[in-house]
């Protein structure tokens, strides 16, 4: 599980963690609480080029369907195969087993421009 302080965040409630070779993307704890009980995820296919801010995945809950946006431009390396059989992993472990997809060839400047944990927490206070 990535340490929250080592992740970057978006105002649309995605987190990004840069590991040794790719950027791992998921939804924040705040988002999974707002979404409710996740029953299905539609994730991007490997090889797909995505643009920052583009809707690239859908998370469906008992409440509604929610678009998930690309926090960075890049190429989808892989999606989390475990979510097909167990989409509720997003609720149980949004920042560990519930990660959504990985990107490669990401722009370092885009990553640096995302929110730090402290900035994201401050944003949540003002967004409520």
C-alpha positions in Angstrom: 0.0 0.0 0.0 1.5 3.4 -0.9 1.9 5.8 1.9 -0.7 8.6 1.5 2.0 11.2 1.9 3.8 9.8 -1.1 0.8 10.0 -3.4 -0.5 12.9 -5.4 -4.2 13.8 -5.6 -6.8 15.4 -7.9 -9.8 17.5 -7.1 -11.9 14.8 -8.7 -10.6 12.4 -6.0 -8.1 10.2 -7.7 -4.7 9.3 -6.2 -1.5 8.6 -8.1 1.5 6.8 -6.7 4.7 6.7 -8.8 6.4 3.3 -8.3 9.7 2.2 -9.9 8.2 2.0 -13.4 4.7 3.3 -13.6 2.0 5.5 -12.1 -0.6 3.6 -10.1 -4.0 5.2 -10.1 -7.0 4.7 -7.7 -9.8 6.6 -6.0 -9.3 8.2 -2.7 -10.8 7.0 0.6 -13.1 10.0 0.5 -14.3 9.1 -3.0 -15.0 5.5 -2.1 -17.1 6.6 0.8 -19.1 9.0 -1.4 -19.5 6.3 -4.1 -20.9 3.8 -1.7 -20.9 0.0 -2.2 -19.0 -0.7 -5.5 -20.7 -3.5 -7.5 -18.9 -3.1 -10.9 -15.8 -1.4 -12.5 -15.1 -0.8 -16.1 -11.4 -0.2 -16.5 -9.3 0.9 -19.5 -7.6 -1.6 -21.6 -3.8 -2.0 -21.7 -2.2 0.1 -24.5 -4.8 2.8 -24.4 -3.4 6.3 -24.6 -5.2 8.7 -22.1 -5.1 12.4 -21.7 -5.1 14.1 -18.3 -8.7 14.9 -17.3 -10.3 12.4 -19.7 -12.9 10.0 -18.3 -11.2 6.6 -18.6 -13.0 4.3 -16.2 -16.4 3.9 -14.6 -17.1 2.7 -11.0 -20.7 1.6 -10.4 -22.2 1.4 -7.0 -25.6 0.7 -5.6 -26.1 4.5 -5.8 -25.0 5.4 -9.4 -22.2 5.2 -11.9 -19.2 7.5 -11.5 -16.6 8.5 -14.1 -13.0 8.2 -13.1 -10.7 10.7 -14.7 -7.1 10.3 -15.8 -4.9 12.3 -13.3 -2.1 12.2 -15.9 -1.6 11.7 -19.6 0.1 8.4 -20.4 -0.4 4.9 -21.7 -2.4 2.3 -19.7 0.1 -0.4 -18.8 -2.4 -2.6 -16.9 -5.7 -2.6 -15.1 -6.3 -4.3 -11.8 -7.6 -7.8 -12.9 -8.8 -8.6 -9.3 -11.6 -6.0 -9.5 -13.5 -8.0 -12.2 -14.2 -10.7 -9.6 -14.2 -8.4 -6.5 -15.1 -4.8 -7.3 -15.9 -4.2 -3.6 -12.1 -4.2 -3.0 -12.3 -0.5 -3.9 -14.4 0.0 -0.7 -12.3 -2.3 1.5 -8.9 -1.1 0.3 -9.0 1.9 -2.0 -5.3 2.6 -1.8 -4.0 -1.0 -1.8 -6.0 -3.9 -3.4 -8.5 -1.5 -4.9 -6.1 0.3 -7.2 -7.6 0.8 -10.7 -4.9 0.9 -13.4 -1.3 1.8 -14.1 0.1 4.3 -16.5 3.5 4.5 -18.2 5.1 7.4 -20.1 3.7 10.0 -17.8 4.6 13.6 -17.8 6.6 14.6 -14.7 5.4 18.2 -14.8 1.7 17.0 -14.7 2.6 14.8 -11.7 4.3 17.6 -9.9 1.3 19.9 -10.5 -1.1 17.5 -8.7 -2.1 18.1 -5.0 0.0 16.9 -2.1 -1.8 15.1 0.7 -1.9 18.3 2.8 -3.3 20.3 -0.2 -5.9 17.6 -0.9 -7.0 17.5 2.8 -7.4 21.3 2.7 -9.4 21.0 -0.5 -11.7 18.5 1.2 -12.4 21.0 4.0 -13.4 23.7 1.5 -15.3 21.5 -0.9 -17.8 20.2 1.7 
